Amino acid sequence: MRRSRVFLVLIALAAALLSWHPAHAQKITGTITGTVTDSSGAAVSGATVTITNTATNKVQAVTTDPQGGYTVAELPESTYTVEIKATGFQDYITKGAVVHVATTTNVNAQMQLGSVSQSVTVQANAIQVQTDSAALGAVVDSTQVKELPLNGRNFVELTQLQPGVSAANNFVNTGKGLNGGVDMSINGNPTTNNLFLVDGVNNNDVGSNRTILIYPSNEAIAEFKMLLNSYGPEYGQASGGIISIVTRSGSNQFHGSAFYNGRNDALDSYTFFSAPNAGKGLPLNGKDKERRNDWGYSIGGPIKRDKLFGFFSEEWNHEIKGRQVSQCVPTSAELAGDFSTLGCNQANFPDFSKVPANMLAGPHTLTAVDPSTATMLKMLPLPTTQNGALNSNGQNWSSSLPTGLFWREENARGDYDLNAKNHIMGRYTQDTWSNPAFNAGYWGDTVYPALNSNWAQPSKSITAHWTSTITNSLVNDAAFNYSNNRIQITAGGTNPGLLAQVSSAIPTLYPESLKHSAEGVPSVNFGSYGGTTSLQAPWQNQLDIYTFRDDLSWIKGQHSYKFGAFLGFNGKNEDVNSSTGERPTIGAVATGAGGTETNDALANLELTGNTFNISETSTNIRAQLRWRDYEFYAGDTWKMSQHLTLSYGARYSLLLQPYQPNDQITSFQPSLYDPTKPASDACNGLWVAPGTDPCGAANKQFGTNFSSGTPGPNRSLIKNGYHNIAPRVGVIWDPFGTSKTVIRAGGGQFYQRERVSRYTLVANAPFALTTNNYARTLGGATPSSLSGTASPSGGEDPNSNLPNSWQWNFTIEQAIGPNTTFQAGYVGNRGLHLTDSYDVNSIAPQNWLTATFANSGADTNNLRPYPAGGNNGTLTYWTHNGGSNYNAFQAVVKSRIGNSLTWGAAYTWSHTLADVIVDDSGGGIGQQSRTYYTNSRLDYGSSDVNRPNMFVANATYYLPKLQGANLLERSTLGGWETTGIITAQNGNNFTIYQGAHEANLVAGASSQLNQNGALVETGFTSPLRPLQTGQSCVTGRNSNQVANAGAFTLVGYALGTLPTNMEPRGFCGGPNFNNTDFSVRKNWTVKEKVNIQFNFDFFNLFNHPNFSPATQNPIQAINCGAVAGTDPSTGHSLYNACSPTNNIVSAQDLTPGFGTSTSLLGTPARQIQYGLHFNF
């Protein structure tokens, strides 16, 4: 009841704010402020300040207060002229005052005595010291967006120009759509805790928070602001950084562009790994195919001068890339049932001794192939090698089929000044990205071309703003925003109709009425023939984000108040598994039900009428998540004196947990588990949505005998937090009152709207049942009735803690001359309640030794606390118990020298520590999950985004235009321009993991280690970390040898225990990352305001290989105890098998080649892009 009252009060408050027309919470506007004094420094009150937008001629006027101050808020990004008039003084005019997004521009004036007919005109400083806020952030302006070399014309690369920004290894600065990825940590925060905005519209795909919805064209971006630390209460939804993009608008002058950029692998260099292929006569001389063409145009201008303005842009990116794939596939003879010649990777002929004679055409040949199998085998290609030969990979089929990546964007924006006090803005942007079959290999999709998947992702971003100047001191902005995406995967390839044929040839066990997709391919093991035939198609995902954002700015004396509200109504529908996930899984031959085993997987399948143990899940669950956000904030910037400014405020966040409209969700809770109930009871320990009985419904439908489950706290099965109040504060001290030296300190708390990737809980028991080992032929009929089993796959901690961070900084900024600033300071961040997951069904420590030597998976699972757990006994449990720490020294310099050189540089010296993986966008348990969930200190160490030293610099230099030279000299030697980005940083930390495998055993001995090969079996199958020797992981680093094998050992390891001196998390520093992108451009002026630019862009100019971390096991085999003999043929020492009583590792064999990197990060080799731009 109490919470209901609180909620009603909040809704009433929101209604009140909306009725007062506040505006959006995520700022896309800026502010001009200043102080007017006379020549003695005394305040000039009552002066008239007129601010004119030079692009649209819109005029706003205010008067100075008794202290001579003035502020004009909610100004669109543009260039302004500020004119100040006061009786008895000369007019003071400042031209070129640039207003940036979410930034305050200072325009101070010192008035001189004189008549109104006299005036003083000055040029505003382009680069200023920040005097009104303690937030850390930076603007990436239009010059940087247009002129810096950007591979693939992707603005995402520009996010790396700021201090404290550490790209994860899967960060993608070239791709768009599903081929992109904005995985970067800002000041130590998780890579999924950032928020991208376009004109205030949420641009995150909130399923993972690692991809974004639209990629605004460079032609459409006016600028963007990166907020990095301690920003104000008007910003929410993120505990990391905020990237706020503002699009271009039209003006009173027509402006436009048309452009083309191209790339061709003929101009690219060899990578470190492809260089040995040069001159060997391979296709493209051993390079990967690369053909890229980008083109587009933009136009903006007045529809009605001084009143109505429009802007439109359109861009296309077409890229064809080569994708190298290689597998073992059956020969044409084998596809016809003839196994008389051994195929790829086959050591023995099939055993046809039990096959009836009438089904054999020869000792190794079948008379016919099972028709269902024959249909399915159409998915496989024929060998590309001749006469049974194998390629260098030991396989007989390889392909370099091209994959096409296509992207198109339309962007339209309109701005309308209703009158002097009201402005309306609307924008519509649509991206269309596709990767038709043969695709680039997403999410484990098949590599074979016959039946492949078409991938597509259309996305939209729509906004409408109304800005109203109620009085000269009261400005209101209101916005409605909508963004979405659709991920659509359909059947493609050279024979897309094969999907229907395979679906018909191998019927499902459960009726088609239960299936989410009408078609799908089965999961099949072809034995020695590798490569999956699993097909992601058909599959779909829909995301819809509706938000109302409101903000009110009120200038009262020395106070700049701001109030606002944010309302979000969002939904995401997504298939939990691929279509293969609900189709038959063909297991072993059912010899007990008439099946014939030939000891060859392909021959088993081809044997007509053979019987198999088939398993199947009844349905592919479709997540239908809905969630609501309600946020309110208030803040004030108080200019206490000429020297001291205080900013303070708070934001209240009610971020409700997602729920399913159909209440199809359950959550395993260990406290509810009843060990007296049978292991077959899939609802034992489950929370269900209140008022529902899904377990009873399953009993009626499938004849199971599940208990009814326990009603949870609400439809989300997670408690909501109603007390999330985030304070923000900043102190800004201008010791000399000159706005040239400023000392700032700021801090605050920031709550995260968590990604909703945990939709897998909707696939928990009992919504999908599984039948295991049902004996049937491949083409057999669907049973008339079928029951099945189920088990929970996981749960979530019901507490209401939201991921959040405490951020703080202490910085000093100094102006050096008119257009250069230097900033240095300390930056800190503490991550609290970070998202974490672990196996709550882990084996207790007292059973680790027994489990490490268990005979089978069943024996291991019997040692778990909850034997009913699914997924091989694991139960994924989501919590908010993670934590991180970040401490850094950061320095930034920004400079503009006349109109010829603009440059900036940033340096960061930092350390990030965490006990969770902060670059995990997928979720779920994996190799890097908790070592043991009750002791988080086991996993506290250098984070996987930790880069101790990071330096980045960028510059744009315009060479002289030679205006006084003759036409020939001016055309050939004048108008040149160079731009570049230099990056030099340490590699991110990584961890070496190690399994346990025995070798060199005495005759007759066999390994007693369980099937997981774990050093200590906790119930989860991932290997653990080896011991340290005292050597550094980076000792002897050379070329692609990036990790030192001598740093690790297993000698002395007590199997089945956790040693105290095992390698800490993040022990190894990754290989350094160094890259230079450089551009040479030639500009020709056709006539005033019309020019043509030709560009050559060089990405990875020096062709420097940036190696990825090494992840192999350093030790390939171990032995325990004393030497028990000698191998007479090799002289190797032999040992008895490791066992519970012989568990101390005494010898080891190192893995040959350990520590070598096999892949590259960033731009793998020098790439050259050429282009032509026409601008007017």
Secondary structure, DSSP 8 states (H G I E B T S, - for coil): -HHHHHHHHHHHHHHHHHHT----SS---EEEEEEEE-TTS-B-TT-EEEEEETTT--EEEEE--TTSEEEEEEE-SEEEEEEEE-TTB-EEEEEEEEE-TT-EEE--EE--B--TT-EEEEE--SS----S---EEEEE-HHHHHHS--GGG-GGGGGGGSTTEEE-TT-BSS--GGG-B--EEETT--TTS-EEEETTEE-B-TTTSSSBS----GGGEEEEEEEEES--TT--S-SS-EEEEEE----SS-EEEEEEEEEEGGGS---TTTGGGTTS--GGGG---EEEEEEEEEEEEEEETTTEEEEEEEEEEEEEEE--EEE----HHHHTTB-SS--TT--S----TTS-GGGEEETTEESS--HHHHHHGGGS---SSSTT---TTS-SEEE--EEEEEEEEEEEEEEEEEETTEEEEEEEEEEEEEE-SS----TT----SSSEEEEEEEEEEEEEEEEEEEETTEEEEEEEEEEEEEEEEEEESS-TTHHHHHHHHS--SS-GGG-SSS----B---TTS-S------SEEEEEEEEEEEEEEEEEETTEEEEEEEEEEEEEEEEESS-GGGGS-EEEEE-GGGT----S-HHHHHHSTT-EEEEEEES---EEEEEEEEEEEEEEEEEE-SSSEEEEEEEEEEEE---B-TT---EEE-GGG--TTS-TT-TTTTEEE-TT--HHHHHHHHH-------EE-SSTTSS---S--EEEEEEEEE-TTSSSSEEEEEEEEEEE-----GGGGGGG-TTSS-EEEEEEEETT----S----B----EEE-------EEEEEEEEEEEE-STTEEEEEEEEEEEEEEEEEEEETT---GGGHHHHHT-SSHHHHHTTSS-TT-SSTT--EEEEEEEEEEEEEEEEEEEEEETTTEEEEEEEEEEEEEESS-TT-SS-S--TTS-SSTT-GGGG-EE-TT--SEEEEEEEEEE----TTS-HHHHHHHSSEEEEEEEEEE----B---B---B-SB-TT----S-TT--SS--SS-S-B--EE-SS-TTTT-BTTB-S-GGGEE-TT-BTTS--TTB--TT-B----EEEEEEEEEEEEEEETTEEEEEEEEEESTT----B----S-SEEEEEESSEEEE-TTT--EEE---BTTB-BEEEEEE-TTTTB---B-SS-S-EEEEEEEEE-
